[in-house]
Structure formats: structure tokens, C-alpha cells
Amino acid sequence: MFVRIPLLLVCLALLAMISGATVAGTAIAADAPAPVIERGGDWRAAVRRFTEVNLKHPAWGYSHSVRDYELAKELAAADQVKLDDDVLYAAAYLHDVAAFAPFRKSDVDHQDEAVRIVESLLAGTGFPMSKIEAVRGAIRTHMFGRDPVGPEAIYLHDADALDWLGAIGVARVFGLVDPNGGSPDGPTVVKRLENNLAQVPSRIVSKAGKARAPQRTRELEDFLRNLRTQSADLRTL
């Protein structure tokens, strides 16, 4: 016998099925294991691959880590300071790991959370674990608002600070703009650039870092001045 089922009931049943599938998919994603650094090979290559694959962001992703590592070495060489390259490499490539899911915690500063998890990330990769405390120290103070202690911490801190200034600082911060017109918008990130200009230069510690700061500061000042002129003081940005 043919039974006529009301269309509304069919629709409700379909919605329930779709909703259930969505919840199940979310649960699977939530239960998926966190990415790990490959074990048993070249630990440096493994750390680099992990960062390149998992830390994707226009302002603090893989390319930012590469720049921090290279610039920290340049600054230390200019000051004739010898760095432990194992420590610098690991800290530079992993310093922002806790800014990314699934490592991010909303109520914990990403520097402190990265310090907490970096040992487990590096264990078994071939990294010389006797140096893990120095890696922690460099990660803990990499942002310009904190005070670094020790050579690797100082030069990572200064490289990270300089990367907020100059043309690269502009590129990083404007990479945060929502392309769909949401938040943050252009004028909002300009305020962030202005804050960086006001706060970052005085926080640079090393002699070589201080020597690099004026040029990058001028670049950022010129950009902001020209941008305001060409956008009716940001009203048409």
C-alpha cells in the first residue's frame, strides 16, 4: 500500500541527516591527531617541513620564521656574537607554533604555550635535547614586549621586532585585512602599524638591531604618511 508522507516531514528528516553528518564530521576533525615533526631523519629538514606545511599565515607563518632565522644570524654576525645554531634554528621555526590550531589556546599567550609544547614536538626528532631550555628561553621572549636573556633569545627577539617594521612590516600587517570587508579592515590595520612604529624600535636590544631600526622606521613612516595623503586620511581606504 502506498503511504503519502507530508513534504514537511521529508524535509525535516533530510535536515536531521545533514545535521548529524555535520556533527559527526566535526567530531572526527576534533579527534584528529595533532601534526607532528617527523622522527628518525634530519631534524632540521623535518622541522622546516613541519613549519612549511602546518604554519600557514601571511603575518606569522613559515616565511616569517625563515626571515627571523636568517636575520637573527645576520645581526649576531654583525655584532660578532656566536650563536648556538641548533637553538636558534629550532626556536626561529617553532616560535609561533602555538598561534595555530590545534596548538593554539585562547586563554594562553602563544609564546608561553609554545614553550610548554616545544619539548614534546622536538623529542625523538634528533634535536639535541640538552639544549631545549635555551630553545624555551628564546621562544618565551621573542615578542618585542618581553625582555630576552641570552644570545639566541636576544637575536631572535630583535629579528622578530624588525620584521614588524619597514616594507615587510607593512606587507605582514596588511595581510591581516579581511578581503570580504569584515574585520580587520584597512584603517584598523593602519592603527596597528602606527602602534608598531611607536612601540617596537625602543624595544630592540642588540647593537646591530638598533643600527637596522632607523631605516625600517623611516620606511614605515614614509608609507603611513603617503597612505594617509592618498586616501583622504584613510577615509577612502
MDAnalysis code that builds the backbone (N, CA, C; Angstrom):
import MDAnalysis as mda
import numpy as np

u = mda.Universe.empty(711, n_residues=237, atom_resindex=np.repeat(np.arange(237), 3), trajectory=True)
u.add_TopologyAttr("name", ["N", "CA", "C"] * 237)
u.add_TopologyAttr("resid", np.arange(1, 238))
u.add_TopologyAttr("resname", ["MET", "PHE", "VAL", "ARG", "ILE", "PRO", "LEU", "LEU", "LEU", "VAL", "CYS", "LEU", "ALA", "LEU", "LEU", "ALA", "MET", "ILE", "SER", "GLY", "ALA", "THR", "VAL", "ALA", "GLY", "THR", "ALA", "ILE", "ALA", "ALA", "ASP", "ALA", "PRO", "ALA", "PRO", "VAL", "ILE", "GLU", "ARG", "GLY", "GLY", "ASP", "TRP", "ARG", "ALA", "ALA", "VAL", "ARG", "ARG", "PHE", "THR", "GLU", "VAL", "ASN", "LEU", "LYS", "HIS", "PRO", "ALA", "TRP", "GLY", "TYR", "SER", "HIS", "SER", "VAL", "ARG", "ASP", "TYR", "GLU", "LEU", "ALA", "LYS", "GLU", "LEU", "ALA", "ALA", "ALA", "ASP", "GLN", "VAL", "LYS", "LEU", "ASP", "ASP", "ASP", "VAL", "LEU", "TYR", "ALA", "ALA", "ALA", "TYR", "LEU", "HIS", "ASP", "VAL", "ALA", "ALA", "PHE", "ALA", "PRO", "PHE", "ARG", "LYS", "SER", "ASP", "VAL", "ASP", "HIS", "GLN", "ASP", "GLU", "ALA", "VAL", "ARG", "ILE", "VAL", "GLU", "SER", "LEU", "LEU", "ALA", "GLY", "THR", "GLY", "PHE", "PRO", "MET", "SER", "LYS", "ILE", "GLU", "ALA", "VAL", "ARG", "GLY", "ALA", "ILE", "ARG", "THR", "HIS", "MET", "PHE", "GLY", "ARG", "ASP", "PRO", "VAL", "GLY", "PRO", "GLU", "ALA", "ILE", "TYR", "LEU", "HIS", "ASP", "ALA", "ASP", "ALA", "LEU", "ASP", "TRP", "LEU", "GLY", "ALA", "ILE", "GLY", "VAL", "ALA", "ARG", "VAL", "PHE", "GLY", "LEU", "VAL", "ASP", "PRO", "ASN", "GLY", "GLY", "SER", "PRO", "ASP", "GLY", "PRO", "THR", "VAL", "VAL", "LYS", "ARG", "LEU", "GLU", "ASN", "ASN", "LEU", "ALA", "GLN", "VAL", "PRO", "SER", "ARG", "ILE", "VAL", "SER", "LYS", "ALA", "GLY", "LYS", "ALA", "ARG", "ALA", "PRO", "GLN", "ARG", "THR", "ARG", "GLU", "LEU", "GLU", "ASP", "PHE", "LEU", "ARG", "ASN", "LEU", "ARG", "THR", "GLN", "SER", "ALA", "ASP", "LEU", "ARG", "THR", "LEU"])
u.atoms.positions = np.array([
    [0.853, -1.191, 0.000],
    [0.000, 0.000, 0.000],
    [0.888, 1.239, 0.000],
    [0.594, 2.208, -0.820],
    [1.373, 3.450, -0.910],
    [0.949, 4.405, 0.201],
    [1.927, 4.896, 0.960],
    [1.649, 5.819, 2.062],
    [2.172, 7.188, 1.680],
    [1.339, 8.186, 1.735],
    [1.734, 9.543, 1.377],
    [2.367, 10.221, 2.597],
    [3.605, 10.612, 2.468],
    [4.327, 11.259, 3.585],
    [4.361, 12.752, 3.328],
    [3.947, 13.566, 4.275],
    [3.959, 15.020, 4.080],
    [5.358, 15.524, 3.734],
    [5.421, 16.501, 2.821],
    [6.703, 17.057, 2.376],
    [7.492, 17.640, 3.546],
    [6.803, 18.255, 4.493],
    [7.488, 18.859, 5.639],
    [8.268, 17.821, 6.418],
    [7.657, 16.633, 6.615],
    [8.346, 15.586, 7.360],
    [9.587, 15.100, 6.615],
    [9.493, 15.020, 5.286],
    [10.649, 14.616, 4.484],
    [11.785, 15.610, 4.644],
    [11.437, 16.898, 4.567],
    [12.454, 17.947, 4.711],
    [13.122, 17.899, 6.073],
    [12.302, 17.708, 7.108],
    [12.857, 17.643, 8.461],
    [13.783, 16.454, 8.621],
    [13.406, 15.328, 8.018],
    [14.253, 14.144, 8.105],
    [15.585, 14.369, 7.408],
    [15.547, 15.015, 6.222],
    [16.778, 15.309, 5.495],
    [17.673, 16.253, 6.275],
    [17.057, 17.287, 6.883],
    [17.842, 18.226, 7.682],
    [18.507, 17.534, 8.855],
    [17.781, 16.601, 9.475],
    [18.343, 15.873, 10.609],
    [19.541, 15.034, 10.171],
    [19.406, 14.396, 8.974],
    [20.509, 13.590, 8.473],
    [21.735, 14.452, 8.185],
    [21.509, 15.617, 7.527],
    [22.617, 16.507, 7.196],
    [23.284, 17.023, 8.462],
    [22.445, 17.410, 9.433],
    [22.971, 17.940, 10.686],
    [23.793, 16.896, 11.408],
    [23.288, 15.652, 11.411],
    [24.015, 14.577, 12.072],
    [25.344, 14.311, 11.413],
    [25.343, 14.346, 10.086],
    [26.595, 14.132, 9.365],
    [27.596, 15.228, 9.668],
    [27.101, 16.489, 9.773],
    [27.983, 17.620, 10.078],
    [28.603, 17.472, 11.453],
    [27.789, 17.094, 12.440],
    [28.291, 16.907, 13.799],
    [29.324, 15.793, 13.826],
    [29.025, 14.706, 13.116],
    [29.968, 13.592, 13.083],
    [31.288, 14.020, 12.467],
    [31.195, 14.795, 11.365],
    [32.416, 15.277, 10.728],
    [33.216, 16.164, 11.634],
    [32.520, 17.028, 12.399],
    [33.201, 17.898, 13.347],
    [33.895, 17.094, 14.422],
    [33.224, 16.049, 14.912],
    [33.807, 15.222, 15.952],
    [35.060, 14.522, 15.452],
    [34.995, 14.046, 14.191],
    [36.171, 13.386, 13.628],
    [37.335, 14.361, 13.528],
    [37.039, 15.595, 13.053],
    [38.097, 16.594, 12.923],
    [38.698, 16.929, 14.278],
    [37.820, 17.052, 15.293],
    [38.299, 17.403, 16.627],
    [39.178, 16.306, 17.202],
    [38.869, 15.034, 16.841],
    [39.619, 13.910, 17.380],
    [40.875, 13.592, 16.568],
    [41.058, 14.281, 15.434],
    [42.214, 14.003, 14.592],
    [43.494, 14.348, 15.350],
    [44.534, 13.519, 15.196],
    [45.781, 13.794, 15.929],
    [46.442, 15.079, 15.456],
    [47.104, 15.754, 16.379],
    [47.841, 16.970, 16.025],
    [49.022, 16.599, 15.142],
    [49.393, 17.470, 14.209],
    [50.555, 17.175, 13.365],
    [51.826, 17.076, 14.201],
    [52.735, 16.251, 13.758],
    [53.991, 16.038, 14.488],
    [55.165, 16.261, 13.545],
    [56.321, 16.487, 14.138],
    [57.559, 16.589, 13.377],
    [58.079, 15.175, 13.131],
    [58.507, 14.905, 11.908],
    [58.986, 13.572, 11.552],
    [60.149, 13.162, 12.453],
    [60.169, 11.873, 12.776],
    [61.226, 11.307, 13.598],
    [62.200, 10.506, 12.745],
    [63.429, 10.399, 13.239],
    [64.369, 9.445, 12.679],
    [65.192, 9.913, 11.504],
    [65.073, 11.171, 11.102],
    [65.864, 11.650, 9.973],
    [66.643, 12.902, 10.340],
    [66.782, 13.783, 9.386],
    [67.435, 15.073, 9.594],
    [66.452, 15.979, 10.330],
    [66.733, 16.294, 11.582],
    [65.756, 17.027, 12.389],
    [65.513, 18.429, 11.842],
    [66.541, 19.052, 11.286],
    [66.366, 20.397, 10.742],
    [65.414, 20.373, 9.542],
    [65.628, 19.445, 8.645],
    [64.735, 19.328, 7.491],
    [63.318, 18.996, 7.938],
    [63.194, 18.165, 8.965],
    [61.867, 17.786, 9.466],
    [61.148, 18.978, 10.089],
    [61.876, 19.772, 10.865],
    [61.286, 20.970, 11.472],
    [60.848, 21.950, 10.386],
    [61.687, 22.114, 9.391],
    [61.341, 23.042, 8.298],
    [60.095, 22.568, 7.550],
    [60.008, 21.269, 7.253],
    [58.832, 20.743, 6.563],
    [57.579, 20.902, 7.413],
    [57.701, 20.624, 8.701],
    [56.561, 20.769, 9.616],
    [56.048, 22.204, 9.596],
    [56.958, 23.156, 9.665],
    [56.571, 24.566, 9.667],
    [55.950, 24.963, 8.339],
    [56.559, 24.538, 7.250],
    [56.064, 24.913, 5.924],
    [54.664, 24.372, 5.670],
    [54.404, 23.155, 6.136],
    [53.112, 22.501, 5.886],
    [52.024, 22.986, 6.839],
    [52.366, 23.192, 8.108],
    [51.343, 23.405, 9.141],
    [51.197, 24.840, 9.623],
    [52.178, 25.690, 9.406],
    [52.116, 27.058, 9.925],
    [51.965, 28.022, 8.753],
    [50.756, 28.132, 8.260],
    [50.468, 28.968, 7.091],
    [49.694, 30.210, 7.536],
    [50.299, 31.369, 7.338],
    [49.667, 32.625, 7.731],
    [50.450, 33.765, 7.088],
    [49.774, 34.809, 6.587],
    [50.507, 35.884, 5.911],
    [51.370, 36.735, 6.827],
    [51.082, 36.730, 8.120],
    [51.842, 37.585, 9.034],
    [52.823, 36.814, 9.905],
    [52.477, 35.605, 10.333],
    [53.385, 34.885, 11.229],
    [53.473, 33.406, 10.875],
    [53.527, 33.122, 9.584],
    [53.672, 31.751, 9.127],
    [55.111, 31.386, 8.801],
    [55.247, 30.390, 7.930],
    [56.542, 29.802, 7.589],
    [57.553, 30.847, 7.099],
    [57.148, 31.711, 6.160],
    [58.101, 32.671, 5.589],
    [58.620, 33.631, 6.654],
    [57.779, 33.995, 7.605],
    [58.219, 34.844, 8.718],
    [59.281, 34.124, 9.546],
    [59.110, 32.830, 9.761],
    [60.099, 32.062, 10.520],
    [61.436, 32.026, 9.793],
    [61.385, 31.835, 8.478],
    [62.625, 31.836, 7.687],
    [63.340, 33.177, 7.826],
    [62.574, 34.273, 7.698],
    [63.195, 35.603, 7.816],
    [63.783, 35.817, 9.193],
    [63.076, 35.417, 10.240],
    [63.595, 35.591, 11.597],
    [64.906, 34.848, 11.782],
    [64.975, 33.631, 11.286],
    [66.200, 32.837, 11.427],
    [67.367, 33.507, 10.714],
    [67.162, 33.883, 9.466],
    [68.250, 34.464, 8.684],
    [68.677, 35.822, 9.237],
    [67.705, 36.647, 9.628],
    [68.051, 37.971, 10.134],
    [68.744, 37.888, 11.486],
    [68.315, 36.976, 12.337],
    [68.980, 36.804, 13.634],
    [70.451, 36.451, 13.435],
    [70.741, 35.589, 12.478],
    [72.137, 35.236, 12.196],
    [72.915, 36.446, 11.685],
    [72.292, 37.231, 10.808],
    [72.958, 38.423, 10.282],
    [73.290, 39.412, 11.399],
    [72.341, 39.650, 12.271],
    [72.560, 40.603, 13.363],
    [73.672, 40.132, 14.290],
    [73.654, 38.849, 14.640],
    [74.684, 38.315, 15.532],
    [76.063, 38.392, 14.879],
    [76.136, 38.087, 13.584],
    [77.415, 38.169, 12.884],
    [77.939, 39.600, 12.871],
    [77.037, 40.566, 12.674],
    [77.446, 41.966, 12.673],
    [77.990, 42.386, 14.030],
    [77.437, 41.813, 15.086],
    [77.900, 42.120, 16.443],
    [79.038, 41.197, 16.879],
    [79.435, 40.288, 16.003],
    [80.485, 39.303, 16.305],
    [80.134, 38.474, 17.545],
    [78.884, 38.070, 17.590],
    [78.385, 37.218, 18.676],
    [78.132, 35.830, 18.108],
    [78.652, 34.815, 18.769],
    [78.469, 33.429, 18.316],
    [77.169, 32.879, 18.914],
    [76.338, 32.337, 18.054],
    [75.083, 31.733, 18.477],
    [75.159, 30.218, 18.377],
    [74.375, 29.549, 19.203],
    [74.175, 28.111, 19.047],
    [73.125, 27.939, 17.963],
    [73.548, 27.470, 16.790],
    [72.640, 27.431, 15.659],
    [71.535, 26.404, 15.834],
    [71.783, 25.343, 16.599],
    [70.707, 24.382, 16.884],
    [69.572, 25.082, 17.628],
    [69.930, 25.849, 18.628],
    [68.939, 26.557, 19.442],
    [68.196, 27.584, 18.603],
    [68.939, 28.393, 17.858],
    [68.309, 29.435, 17.062],
    [67.375, 28.836, 16.008],
    [67.826, 27.795, 15.335],
    [67.024, 27.192, 14.270],
    [65.698, 26.675, 14.824],
    [65.774, 25.879, 15.876],
    [64.553, 25.314, 16.454],
    [63.624, 26.415, 16.955],
    [64.176, 27.401, 17.642],
    [63.342, 28.475, 18.188],
    [62.742, 29.333, 17.085],
    [63.517, 29.657, 16.067],
    [63.015, 30.517, 14.996],
    [61.881, 29.858, 14.226],
    [62.012, 28.573, 13.946],
    [60.990, 27.895, 13.148],
    [59.751, 27.516, 13.959],
    [59.882, 27.404, 15.277],
    [58.753, 26.948, 16.091],
    [58.214, 28.017, 17.029],
    [58.729, 29.241, 16.969],
    [58.347, 30.236, 17.980],
    [56.868, 30.605, 17.918],
    [56.238, 30.495, 16.755],
    [54.826, 30.868, 16.631],
    [53.897, 29.663, 16.503],
    [54.388, 28.476, 16.817],
    [53.581, 27.272, 16.593],
    [52.247, 27.329, 17.340],
    [52.241, 27.936, 18.530],
    [51.013, 27.967, 19.324],
    [50.059, 29.073, 18.897],
    [50.368, 29.759, 17.802],
    [49.411, 30.685, 17.195],
    [48.513, 29.958, 16.201],
    [48.725, 28.652, 16.029],
    [47.997, 27.869, 15.036],
    [47.237, 26.721, 15.695],
    [46.047, 26.429, 15.150],
    [45.322, 25.236, 15.567],
    [46.092, 24.008, 15.073],
    [46.091, 22.919, 15.837],
    [45.363, 22.697, 17.081],
    [46.167, 23.037, 18.329],
    [47.274, 23.742, 18.167],
    [48.140, 24.042, 19.311],
    [47.707, 25.298, 20.062],
    [46.923, 26.144, 19.418],
    [46.533, 27.434, 19.994],
    [45.599, 27.245, 21.184],
    [45.792, 28.067, 22.216],
    [44.867, 28.131, 23.358],
    [44.428, 29.573, 23.521],
    [43.120, 29.789, 23.554],
    [42.597, 31.156, 23.533],
    [42.960, 31.944, 24.786],
    [43.181, 31.276, 25.894],
    [43.434, 31.988, 27.143],
    [44.903, 31.987, 27.554],
    [45.798, 31.578, 26.631],
    [47.227, 31.498, 26.942],
    [48.010, 32.223, 25.846],
    [48.952, 33.064, 26.239],
    [49.813, 33.738, 25.263],
    [50.537, 32.683, 24.421],
    [50.602, 32.914, 23.116],
    [51.188, 31.899, 22.232],
    [52.655, 31.641, 22.545],
    [53.353, 32.627, 23.106],
    [54.743, 32.414, 23.491],
    [54.840, 31.376, 24.603],
    [53.974, 31.512, 25.595],
    [54.016, 30.614, 26.744],
    [53.539, 29.212, 26.390],
    [52.532, 29.123, 25.532],
    [52.059, 27.798, 25.132],
    [53.099, 27.094, 24.271],
    [53.776, 27.840, 23.404],
    [54.837, 27.236, 22.598],
    [55.960, 26.716, 23.480],
    [56.288, 27.453, 24.527],
    [57.294, 26.997, 25.484],
    [56.879, 25.669, 26.107],
    [55.599, 25.561, 26.412],
    [55.097, 24.344, 27.067],
    [55.178, 23.114, 26.170],
    [54.913, 23.283, 24.874],
    [54.799, 22.117, 23.985],
    [56.045, 21.828, 23.157],
    [57.017, 22.729, 23.136],
    [58.130, 22.569, 22.199],
    [58.962, 21.326, 22.501],
    [59.093, 20.954, 23.761],
    [59.867, 19.751, 24.078],
    [59.223, 18.513, 23.464],
    [57.912, 18.388, 23.589],
    [57.231, 17.220, 23.016],
    [57.297, 17.230, 21.493],
    [57.307, 18.410, 20.892],
    [57.416, 18.486, 19.435],
    [58.779, 18.010, 18.950],
    [59.835, 18.345, 19.683],
    [61.198, 18.046, 19.242],
    [61.715, 16.696, 19.718],
    [61.103, 16.141, 20.757],
    [61.591, 14.874, 21.304],
    [61.555, 13.774, 20.235],
    [62.664, 13.071, 20.100],
    [62.729, 11.961, 19.161],
    [63.039, 12.348, 17.735],
    [63.201, 13.646, 17.461],
    [63.477, 14.078, 16.086],
    [64.961, 14.047, 15.745],
    [65.791, 13.918, 16.770],
    [67.230, 14.035, 16.577],
    [67.779, 15.352, 17.081],
    [66.889, 16.277, 17.465],
    [67.363, 17.526, 18.063],
    [68.088, 17.212, 19.365],
    [69.220, 17.869, 19.641],
    [69.945, 17.624, 20.898],
    [69.173, 18.191, 22.087],
    [68.462, 17.336, 22.783],
    [67.510, 17.778, 23.799],
    [68.171, 18.444, 25.008],
    [69.478, 18.311, 25.148],
    [70.173, 19.026, 26.228],
    [70.073, 20.540, 26.048],
    [69.672, 20.984, 24.847],
    [69.571, 22.410, 24.538],
    [68.143, 22.938, 24.598],
    [67.223, 22.136, 25.079],
    [65.808, 22.512, 24.997],
    [65.493, 23.734, 25.858],
    [66.171, 23.896, 26.986],
    [65.884, 25.061, 27.835],
    [66.252, 26.361, 27.137],
    [67.341, 26.351, 26.374],
    [67.708, 27.553, 25.633],
    [66.676, 27.846, 24.542],
    [66.130, 26.803, 23.916],
    [65.064, 26.993, 22.934],
    [63.842, 27.607, 23.609],
    [63.489, 27.077, 24.751],
    [62.353, 27.622, 25.504],
    [62.583, 29.099, 25.823],
    [63.782, 29.420, 26.273],
    [64.066, 30.803, 26.630],
    [63.927, 31.745, 25.451],
    [64.381, 31.325, 24.285],
    [64.286, 32.176, 23.098],
    [62.843, 32.335, 22.648],
    [62.069, 31.268, 22.705],
    [60.663, 31.343, 22.305],
    [59.870, 32.212, 23.280],
    [60.158, 32.063, 24.562],
    [59.381, 32.758, 25.603],
    [59.416, 34.275, 25.451],
    [60.511, 34.810, 24.917],
    [60.682, 36.271, 24.865],
    [60.837, 36.787, 23.439],
    [60.292, 36.072, 22.449],
    [60.550, 36.513, 21.077],
    [59.783, 37.771, 20.694],
    [58.665, 38.067, 21.353],
    [57.912, 39.277, 21.020],
    [58.584, 40.513, 21.621],
    [58.413, 41.649, 20.946],
    [59.153, 42.846, 21.333],
    [58.807, 43.358, 22.723],
    [57.667, 42.987, 23.257],
    [57.267, 43.466, 24.572],
    [57.959, 42.769, 25.730],
    [58.689, 41.689, 25.456],
    [59.359, 40.943, 26.521],
    [60.866, 41.166, 26.475],
    [61.523, 40.834, 27.581],
    [62.956, 41.093, 27.734],
    [63.755, 39.803, 27.569],
    [64.513, 39.668, 26.479],
    [65.263, 38.433, 26.237],
    [66.521, 38.339, 27.079],
    [66.904, 37.108, 27.398],
    [68.129, 36.846, 28.142],
    [68.896, 35.753, 27.404],
    [70.157, 36.014, 27.067],
    [70.972, 35.038, 26.355],
    [71.034, 35.370, 24.876],
    [72.109, 34.983, 24.219],
    [72.340, 35.416, 22.843],
    [71.269, 34.983, 21.851],
    [70.856, 33.719, 21.865],
    [69.840, 33.275, 20.908],
    [68.524, 33.995, 21.143],
    [68.181, 34.184, 22.408],
    [66.932, 34.892, 22.731],
    [66.989, 36.342, 22.258],
    [68.116, 37.001, 22.468],
    [68.256, 38.413, 22.084],
    [68.119, 38.586, 20.582],
    [68.815, 37.760, 19.818],
    [68.815, 37.985, 18.367],
    [67.538, 37.502, 17.698],
    [66.867, 36.486, 18.255],
    [65.549, 36.123, 17.737],
    [64.555, 37.235, 18.059],
    [64.605, 37.757, 19.257],
    [63.740, 38.858, 19.681],
    [63.899, 40.062, 18.755],
    [65.142, 40.432, 18.459],
    [65.380, 41.613, 17.626],
    [64.990, 41.378, 16.170],
    [65.253, 40.186, 15.665],
    [64.829, 39.869, 14.296],
    [63.323, 39.907, 14.186],
    [62.643, 39.362, 15.184],
    [61.186, 39.352, 15.177],
    [60.636, 40.771, 15.263],
    [61.281, 41.615, 16.060],
    [60.847, 43.013, 16.176],
    [61.029, 43.752, 14.856],
    [62.177, 43.598, 14.220],
    [62.439, 44.284, 12.957],
    [61.472, 43.835, 11.865],
    [60.974, 42.622, 11.978],
    [60.051, 42.119, 10.965],
    [58.674, 42.772, 11.062],
    [58.429, 43.551, 12.124],
    [57.193, 44.348, 12.231],
    [57.358, 45.736, 11.628],
    [58.571, 46.081, 11.203],
    [58.853, 47.416, 10.683],
    [59.173, 47.348, 9.188],
    [59.349, 48.506, 8.564],
    [59.753, 48.563, 7.173],
    [58.697, 48.046, 6.214],
    [59.124, 47.787, 4.983],
    [58.203, 47.303, 3.959],
    [57.620, 45.951, 4.326],
    [58.443, 45.084, 4.945],
    [57.939, 43.761, 5.303],
    [56.893, 43.862, 6.411],
    [57.061, 44.820, 7.318],
    [56.050, 45.021, 8.356],
    [54.719, 45.434, 7.762],
    [54.759, 46.293, 6.736],
    [53.535, 46.697, 6.044],
    [52.875, 45.487, 5.386],
    [53.676, 44.685, 4.676],
    [53.126, 43.522, 3.988],
    [52.486, 42.555, 4.971],
    [53.138, 42.321, 6.104],
    [52.604, 41.387, 7.095],
    [51.271, 41.881, 7.643],
    [51.231, 43.134, 8.050],
    [50.028, 43.639, 8.714],
    [48.872, 43.789, 7.737],
    [49.146, 44.226, 6.521],
    [48.062, 44.318, 5.552],
    [47.582, 42.934, 5.108],
    [48.397, 41.917, 5.327],
    [47.942, 40.557, 5.073],
    [46.833, 40.115, 6.002],
    [46.612, 40.868, 7.075],
    [45.552, 40.539, 8.035],
    [44.183, 41.067, 7.608],
    [44.138, 41.969, 6.638],
    [42.867, 42.590, 6.235],
    [41.912, 41.533, 5.689],
    [40.664, 41.580, 6.142],
    [39.631, 40.670, 5.641],
    [39.265, 41.074, 4.214],
    [39.493, 40.199, 3.219],
    [39.214, 40.575, 1.831],
    [37.728, 40.743, 1.539],
    [36.875, 40.275, 2.454],
    [35.430, 40.380, 2.253],
    [34.819, 41.595, 2.949],
    [35.666, 42.469, 3.434],
    [35.169, 43.691, 4.048],
    [34.845, 43.587, 5.520],
    [35.209, 42.461, 6.134],
    [34.962, 42.299, 7.566],
    [36.090, 42.881, 8.399],
    [36.286, 42.309, 9.558],
    [37.309, 42.815, 10.477],
    [38.524, 41.890, 10.473],
    [39.739, 42.462, 10.458],
    [40.036, 43.890, 10.451],
    [40.007, 44.473, 9.047],
    [39.678, 45.750, 8.970],
    [39.696, 46.448, 7.691],
    [40.979, 47.269, 7.570],
    [41.120, 48.005, 6.461],
    [42.337, 48.765, 6.220],
    [42.673, 49.760, 7.319],
    [41.737, 50.657, 7.688],
    [42.061, 51.622, 8.738],
    [42.449, 50.962, 10.064],
    [41.863, 49.804, 10.354],
    [42.192, 49.116, 11.604],
    [43.638, 48.643, 11.611],
    [44.088, 48.069, 10.496],
    [45.469, 47.589, 10.485],
    [46.462, 48.740, 10.383],
    [46.040, 49.881, 9.841],
    [46.906, 51.056, 9.869],
    [47.201, 51.450, 11.311],
    [46.190, 51.369, 12.165],
    [46.411, 51.662, 13.591],
    [47.438, 50.709, 14.184],
    [47.400, 49.462, 13.753],
    [48.385, 48.507, 14.255],
    [49.783, 48.880, 13.777],
    [49.900, 49.287, 12.523],
    [51.196, 49.731, 12.020],
    [51.701, 50.943, 12.798],
    [50.810, 51.863, 13.101],
    [51.204, 53.047, 13.868],
    [51.642, 52.660, 15.279],
    [50.972, 51.683, 15.869],
    [51.388, 51.200, 17.188],
    [52.765, 50.549, 17.118],
    [52.994, 49.762, 16.070],
    [54.314, 49.149, 15.903],
    [55.396, 50.218, 15.780],
    [55.095, 51.253, 15.004],
    [56.053, 52.339, 14.823],
    [56.379, 53.010, 16.153],
    [55.378, 53.163, 16.998],
    [55.573, 53.838, 18.282],
    [56.259, 52.951, 19.317],
    [56.028, 51.648, 19.255],
    [56.452, 50.769, 20.345],
    [57.679, 49.927, 20.047],
    [57.845, 49.488, 18.809],
    [58.859, 48.468, 18.521],
    [60.302, 48.987, 18.584],
    [60.640, 50.114, 17.942],
    [62.064, 50.485, 17.871],
    [62.761, 50.567, 19.227],
    [62.104, 51.094, 20.223],
    [62.745, 51.246, 21.527],
    [62.955, 49.927, 22.249],
    [62.318, 48.862, 21.766],
    [62.423, 47.562, 22.421],
    [63.539, 46.694, 21.829],
    [64.185, 47.182, 20.794],
    [65.269, 46.412, 20.171],
    [66.513, 46.500, 21.055],
    [67.181, 45.374, 21.261],
    [68.211, 45.260, 22.289],
    [69.625, 45.332, 21.724],
    [69.903, 44.597, 20.676],
    [71.275, 44.422, 20.206],
    [71.795, 45.657, 19.474],
    [73.110, 45.780, 19.433],
    [73.726, 46.894, 18.713],
    [73.377, 46.835, 17.228],
    [73.477, 45.658, 16.621],
    [73.169, 45.523, 15.190],
    [71.688, 45.754, 14.922],
    [70.845, 45.305, 15.839],
    [69.409, 45.533, 15.678],
    [69.069, 47.009, 15.732],
    [69.680, 47.711, 16.667],
    [69.455, 49.152, 16.776],
    [69.929, 49.875, 15.518],
    [71.002, 49.372, 14.914],
    [71.518, 50.003, 13.698],
    [70.589, 49.794, 12.509],
    [69.879, 48.681, 12.500],
    [68.945, 48.404, 11.402],
    [67.622, 49.153, 11.561],
    [67.259, 49.458, 12.776],
    [65.930, 50.002, 13.055],
    [65.622, 51.329, 12.363],
    [66.545, 52.298, 12.307],
    [66.187, 53.593, 11.721],
    [65.716, 53.508, 10.273],
    [66.366, 52.704, 9.448],
    [65.952, 52.592, 8.060],
    [64.542, 52.011, 7.953],
    [64.296, 50.962, 8.708],
    [62.961, 50.345, 8.650],
    [61.906, 51.275, 9.243],
    [62.303, 52.039, 10.232],
    [61.365, 53.004, 10.816],
    [61.001, 54.065, 9.792],
    [61.994, 54.574, 9.064],
    [61.727, 55.576, 8.038],
    [60.831, 55.025, 6.930],
    [61.075, 53.791, 6.535],
    [60.235, 53.167, 5.509],
    [58.779, 53.120, 5.945],
    [58.567, 52.742, 7.188],
    [57.203, 52.653, 7.698],
    [56.585, 54.039, 7.855],
    [57.369, 54.995, 8.330],
    [56.870, 56.371, 8.452],
    [56.462, 56.930, 7.086],
    [57.328, 56.723, 6.088],
    [57.024, 57.230, 4.740],
    [55.761, 56.589, 4.189],
    [55.639, 55.290, 4.378],
    [54.449, 54.594, 3.886],
    [53.186, 55.148, 4.528],
    [53.192, 55.279, 5.828],
    [51.994, 55.746, 6.534],
    [51.643, 57.177, 6.138],
    [52.641, 58.019, 5.989],
    [52.384, 59.397, 5.582],
    [51.797, 59.437, 4.167],
    [52.381, 58.696, 3.251],
    [51.872, 58.676, 1.880],
    [50.482, 58.046, 1.793],
    [50.270, 57.025, 2.578],
    [48.956, 56.367, 2.563],
    [47.865, 57.317, 3.027],
    [48.124, 58.051, 4.077],
    [47.119, 58.999, 4.561],
    [46.860, 60.090, 3.520],
    [47.917, 60.557, 2.856],
    [47.753, 61.583, 1.827],
    [46.907, 61.071, 0.667],
    [47.130, 59.822, 0.269],
    [46.478, 59.265, -0.908],
    [45.118, 58.631, -0.624],
    [44.706, 58.626, 0.632],
    [43.418, 58.018, 0.981],
    [42.534, 58.957, 1.786],
    [42.734, 60.270, 1.614],
    [41.949, 61.255, 2.352],
    [41.968, 60.954, 3.840],
    [43.182, 60.789, 4.366],
    [43.388, 60.478, 5.777],
    [42.637, 59.200, 6.173],
    [42.740, 58.202, 5.322],
    [42.189, 56.851, 5.497],
    [40.690, 56.756, 5.227],
    [40.027, 57.876, 4.913],
    [38.572, 57.814, 4.707],
    [38.201, 57.031, 3.449],
    [39.091, 56.990, 2.466],
    [38.804, 56.259, 1.245],
    [39.650, 55.001, 1.126],
    [40.182, 54.532, 2.245],
    [40.995, 53.307, 2.226],
    [40.070, 52.091, 2.212],
])
